Amino acid sequence: MSKVIVESLIYHLSGKTYESRLVYTPGSMPQPGLVMAPNWMGISEGAERIAKEVAEKGYVVLIADLYGQSVRPSNADEAGAAMMPLKNDRGELRKRMQEALAQLLGQSKALLEPGKVAAFGFCFGGCCALELARDGADLKAAVSFHGTLDTPNPEDAKRIKGSVLVLHGASDPLVPKEQLPAFEDEMNAAKVDWQLLSYGGAVHSFTDPNANVPGKMQYDRRTSERAFRSMHNLLTEVFQR
């Protein structure tokens, strides 16, 4: 198999410059496209590593730049300062996710299979993937890894066009417990095809090998592998419909 490569895509939104990453196998046949929303650290080596691993499964992945080209957090304080304005303004968050989706669909470097697009994300990025689906994007699926589930407008779930998969650490202290039944009610009311998998013993950031805050944010290899298998199983299913 050809080597997976990573290229930058520069684009502009509301007078601001953004730089996403396109991750794909050059010269390959058309493949499904995936918008990946990274965790609160934004565009990073860790995000690129995950995108490469997913692309190797037969996808074109675009890592969304949600903060702007000049914002690359180097620590938790900087990440929080970049993330919170978007978490508090879901309209702006959705706008940036929609623009990332447009960049994936509009680029000419990698061949996409028509109509086969999904989104996935991690922590803050999981919230972003769900918000893109709630915004009515034409997605076959939206997948959240250890992300928050709240939304200011639960009625928007009626705009979701594809399947939804939430991969949740059952002991995650950063996702309030009350968000789970609220999410279930939201999905059921909108008659969405949804799944919520809750992994016993797992906390926040269970897919991140660099997470090492016991009881709060910690990597769990077994849970991470199970969660990624669940995502790939769903993607295989929805892209074959």
C-alpha positions as CSV (number, residue, x, y, z in Angstrom):
1,M,0.0,0.0,0.0
2,S,1.2,3.5,-0.8
3,K,2.4,5.6,2.1
4,V,-0.2,7.8,3.8
5,I,0.7,11.5,3.4
6,V,-0.3,14.6,5.2
7,E,-0.8,17.9,3.4
8,S,-1.9,21.3,4.6
9,L,-5.0,23.0,3.2
10,I,-5.2,26.8,3.7
11,Y,-8.6,28.4,3.6
12,H,-10.4,31.6,4.9
13,L,-13.5,32.1,6.9
14,S,-14.8,35.5,8.1
15,G,-11.5,37.1,7.3
16,K,-9.5,34.6,9.3
17,T,-7.0,32.1,8.0
18,Y,-7.3,28.4,8.8
19,E,-4.9,25.5,8.1
20,S,-6.3,22.0,8.1
21,R,-4.6,18.7,7.3
22,L,-5.6,16.4,4.5
23,V,-4.5,12.8,5.2
24,Y,-4.8,10.3,2.4
25,T,-3.1,7.6,0.2
26,P,-2.0,9.1,-3.1
27,G,-3.0,7.4,-6.3
28,S,-5.7,5.3,-4.6
29,M,-9.2,4.6,-5.9
30,P,-12.0,6.9,-4.6
31,Q,-12.5,6.5,-0.9
32,P,-15.1,7.7,1.7
33,G,-14.2,11.0,3.3
34,L,-14.0,11.8,7.0
35,V,-13.9,15.1,8.8
36,M,-11.9,14.6,12.0
37,A,-12.3,17.1,14.8
38,P,-9.3,16.9,17.1
39,N,-9.3,17.3,20.9
40,W,-8.8,20.6,22.5
41,M,-5.1,20.7,21.5
42,G,-6.2,21.3,17.9
43,I,-3.9,20.5,15.0
44,S,-1.1,18.4,16.6
45,E,1.2,15.5,16.0
46,G,-1.2,13.3,18.0
47,A,-4.1,14.3,15.8
48,E,-2.1,13.5,12.7
49,R,-1.1,10.1,14.1
50,I,-4.7,9.2,14.6
51,A,-5.7,10.5,11.2
52,K,-3.0,8.4,9.5
53,E,-4.1,5.3,11.3
54,V,-7.7,5.9,10.2
55,A,-6.7,6.8,6.6
56,E,-4.8,3.5,6.4
57,K,-8.2,1.7,6.7
58,G,-9.2,3.2,3.4
59,Y,-10.4,6.8,4.1
60,V,-9.6,10.3,3.1
61,V,-9.4,12.3,6.4
62,L,-9.4,16.0,6.9
63,I,-8.3,17.2,10.3
64,A,-10.4,20.3,11.0
65,D,-8.6,23.5,12.1
66,L,-11.2,24.9,14.5
67,Y,-9.0,27.6,16.0
68,G,-7.2,29.3,13.1
69,Q,-3.8,29.0,11.6
70,S,-2.1,31.2,14.3
71,V,-3.6,29.2,17.3
72,R,-1.7,26.0,18.2
73,P,-2.1,25.4,21.9
74,S,1.0,24.1,23.7
75,N,-0.6,23.4,27.1
76,A,-3.9,23.0,28.9
77,D,-4.4,26.7,29.7
78,E,-3.9,27.7,26.0
79,A,-6.2,24.9,24.9
80,G,-8.9,25.9,27.3
81,A,-8.7,29.5,26.2
82,A,-9.0,28.5,22.5
83,M,-11.8,26.0,23.1
84,M,-14.2,27.7,25.5
85,P,-15.4,30.5,23.2
86,L,-16.4,27.9,20.7
87,K,-18.1,25.6,23.3
88,N,-20.1,28.7,24.3
89,D,-21.0,29.7,20.8
90,R,-22.3,26.6,19.0
91,G,-23.3,28.7,16.0
92,E,-19.7,29.6,15.3
93,L,-18.5,26.1,16.1
94,R,-20.9,24.7,13.5
95,K,-19.9,27.3,11.0
96,R,-16.2,26.2,11.3
97,M,-17.1,22.5,11.1
98,Q,-19.2,23.2,8.0
99,E,-16.3,25.0,6.4
100,A,-14.0,22.1,7.2
101,L,-16.5,19.7,5.5
102,A,-16.6,22.0,2.5
103,Q,-12.8,21.9,2.3
104,L,-12.8,18.1,2.3
105,L,-15.5,18.0,-0.4
106,G,-13.9,20.7,-2.5
107,Q,-10.2,19.6,-2.4
108,S,-8.7,18.0,-5.6
109,K,-5.8,16.1,-4.1
110,A,-7.6,12.9,-3.0
111,L,-10.5,11.1,-4.8
112,L,-13.7,10.8,-2.8
113,E,-16.6,8.4,-3.2
114,P,-19.6,10.5,-3.9
115,G,-22.1,10.7,-1.0
116,K,-19.9,8.8,1.4
117,V,-18.9,11.3,4.2
118,A,-18.8,11.0,8.0
119,A,-17.4,12.9,10.9
120,F,-15.6,11.8,14.1
121,G,-13.9,13.6,16.9
122,F,-12.2,13.3,20.3
123,C,-13.2,15.1,23.6
124,F,-14.0,18.6,22.4
125,G,-13.9,17.2,18.9
126,G,-16.5,14.7,19.8
127,C,-18.8,17.6,20.7
128,C,-17.9,19.2,17.3
129,A,-18.8,16.0,15.3
130,L,-22.2,15.8,17.0
131,E,-22.8,19.5,16.4
132,L,-22.0,19.2,12.7
133,A,-24.6,16.4,12.5
134,R,-27.2,18.5,14.4
135,D,-26.6,21.3,11.9
136,G,-28.0,19.1,9.2
137,A,-24.7,18.2,7.4
138,D,-25.1,15.5,4.8
139,L,-23.2,12.8,6.9
140,K,-23.7,9.1,6.9
141,A,-22.5,9.0,10.5
142,A,-21.1,11.1,13.3
143,V,-18.9,9.5,16.0
144,S,-17.9,11.0,19.3
145,F,-15.0,9.6,21.4
146,H,-15.2,10.6,25.1
147,G,-16.9,13.9,24.2
148,T,-19.5,16.0,25.9
149,L,-23.1,15.4,24.7
150,D,-24.9,18.6,25.7
151,T,-26.3,21.0,23.1
152,P,-28.2,24.3,23.5
153,N,-30.9,23.2,21.0
154,P,-31.9,19.6,21.4
155,E,-34.6,20.1,18.8
156,D,-31.8,20.3,16.2
157,A,-31.4,16.6,16.4
158,K,-34.3,16.3,14.0
159,R,-31.9,17.6,11.4
160,I,-29.5,14.7,11.8
161,K,-29.3,12.7,8.5
162,G,-27.1,9.8,9.5
163,S,-26.3,7.4,12.3
164,V,-24.7,8.6,15.6
165,L,-22.3,6.6,17.7
166,V,-21.1,7.8,21.1
167,L,-18.1,6.0,22.7
168,H,-18.0,7.0,26.4
169,G,-15.9,6.2,29.4
170,A,-18.3,5.0,32.1
171,S,-16.1,6.6,34.8
172,D,-15.4,9.9,32.8
173,P,-15.6,12.7,35.4
174,L,-15.6,15.4,32.7
175,V,-18.8,14.3,31.0
176,P,-21.6,15.0,33.6
177,K,-23.7,12.0,34.2
178,E,-26.9,13.9,33.5
179,Q,-25.8,14.4,29.9
180,L,-26.3,10.7,29.1
181,P,-30.1,10.4,29.7
182,A,-30.6,13.8,28.2
183,F,-28.7,12.7,25.0
184,E,-30.8,9.5,24.9
185,D,-34.0,11.5,25.1
186,E,-32.8,13.9,22.5
187,M,-31.9,11.1,20.0
188,N,-35.1,9.2,20.7
189,A,-37.3,12.2,20.3
190,A,-35.7,12.9,16.9
191,K,-35.9,9.2,15.9
192,V,-32.1,9.1,15.1
193,D,-30.3,5.8,14.5
194,W,-28.0,6.1,17.6
195,Q,-25.8,4.0,19.8
196,L,-24.1,4.9,23.1
197,L,-21.4,2.5,24.2
198,S,-20.2,3.0,27.8
199,Y,-16.9,1.4,28.6
200,G,-16.5,0.2,32.2
201,G,-13.5,1.7,34.1
202,A,-12.6,4.1,31.3
203,V,-12.2,7.8,32.1
204,H,-11.7,10.8,29.8
205,S,-9.2,10.8,26.9
206,F,-9.0,7.0,26.8
207,T,-7.7,7.1,23.2
208,D,-4.8,9.4,23.9
209,P,-1.5,7.7,24.7
210,N,-0.2,10.9,26.3
211,A,-3.1,11.1,28.8
212,N,-1.9,10.2,32.3
213,V,-3.9,11.8,35.0
214,P,-5.3,8.7,36.9
215,G,-9.0,8.8,37.5
216,K,-9.5,11.8,35.3
217,M,-7.8,11.6,31.9
218,Q,-6.0,8.4,31.1
219,Y,-5.1,6.2,28.2
220,D,-6.7,2.8,28.1
221,R,-5.3,0.7,25.2
222,R,-8.0,-2.0,25.4
223,T,-10.9,0.5,25.5
224,S,-9.3,2.6,22.7
225,E,-9.0,-0.5,20.5
226,R,-12.6,-1.5,21.2
227,A,-13.8,2.0,20.5
228,F,-12.0,2.3,17.1
229,R,-13.3,-1.1,16.1
230,S,-16.8,0.1,16.9
231,M,-16.3,3.2,14.7
232,H,-14.9,1.2,11.8
233,N,-17.8,-1.3,12.0
234,L,-20.3,1.5,11.8
235,L,-18.5,3.2,8.9
236,T,-18.4,-0.1,7.0
237,E,-22.1,-0.5,7.6
238,V,-23.3,3.0,6.6
239,F,-21.0,3.3,3.6
240,Q,-22.4,0.0,2.2
241,R,-26.0,1.2,2.4
